[in-house]
């Protein structure tokens, strides 16, 4: 593991990697809001964010041992959350997503509640209208305040591509008639 003395999670992480359950619990407690917030930003749904956050916490129990220290813990964690959201989107495109929508239409299941509709207002913003690759980049860089290098590692692209996408997003948003930038 690389020297991460600047990582505020270093002590808890070392304990969690050594099998200290209390350190692992404190690490999860410290980062739960980040996990849930990123999941909500990427899905636009509180219920989906709740499910993803729970899944990520469970997966972390198994995956904490795979952390190699090549990045800050928060960057590694954001990658796990990002991939969990990507997996959810893939599943939604499957037959299961179709049957869920059909059951809501047939009144066999409840649709999203008013909180989801209110909380999802950000999805209606200019960022929501961006192509998925740009939106994912903005959520990681602006929403999670990751560096371009960290976002590039999560997205599996070059750091220069992240920089270019952020430049393009600013250009696209500045060209909108409702832009106040």
NORLINUR-V198190 format. One line per field, one symbol per residue. phi: phi as a letter, one per 30 degrees, with the letter a starting at -180 (. if undefined). burial: b if it has 16 or more other C-alpha atoms within 10 Angstrom, else e. A space follows every 50 residues. Layout:
phi->???
burial->???
This chain:
phi->.ddbddddceddddddddjdddddddddddceddedddddddcibddddd ddedddddddedcedddcidbdeddddddddeddddddddddddeedddd ddddddidbdddddddddddeddddeddddeedddddddddddchddddd dddddibdeddddddddddedddddddcdcc
burial->eeeeeeeebbebbebbbeeeeebbeebbeebbebbbbbbbbbbbbbbbbb bbbeebbeebeeebeebeeebbbbbbbbbbbbbbbeebeeeeeeeeeeeb beeeeeeeeeeeeeeeeeebeebeeebbeeeeebbbbbbbbeebebbbbb bbbbbeeebeebbebbeebeeebeeeeeeee
